[in-house]
Amino acid sequence: MDKGEGCDKFNIGDRVAFMRGGAAHTECNVVPCNLCVKIPDGVSYEEGASNHLGAAALQGYTKSRSATYSNSWLSCYG
C-alpha cells in the first residue's frame, strides 16, 4: 500500500475506511485522503466499513431537515 503527497493524516499500515460511489467494501482502492477515516483499534474491518452507512444516513437527514414541516414525521434508517 502507499499514500499520495499531501496525505499527512495517515501512515502506511493504518487501517482506513472510506466512502466513495461504486467502491464500497473493497480490499484495495485509490481514494482521496479527505474521504478516508482511520479505523480505531478494537473495531473490526466489517464495523469500520459499515460506519459510513450511518454517516450517509445522517447526512441525508441533515439535508432533509429544511424540507420537513412542523408536526411531520421523518424516518432515517441506515
Phi, psi and omega in degrees: 000159181212172175224154182274169178298142177085356178264087185265350184273358178232153173243154176300130183102346176295144173272127182229155171239154181214164177231120180202133182305132177077006183229020184289146174058037175264157180277329183211135182198165174256118187222139175302142183303324183288350178261007184248151173224149176288143172270117183296155173302142180089353178254129181287164175299321181297316178294319179296321181290328182274349180303323182292336177298317177295321179295320179294320178296317179296320178297318177299318178297314182300317180290331183276348182302326180290343181262359180269157181239161179299147182064021177254161180251144176224129179246132179233119183236127180193000000 
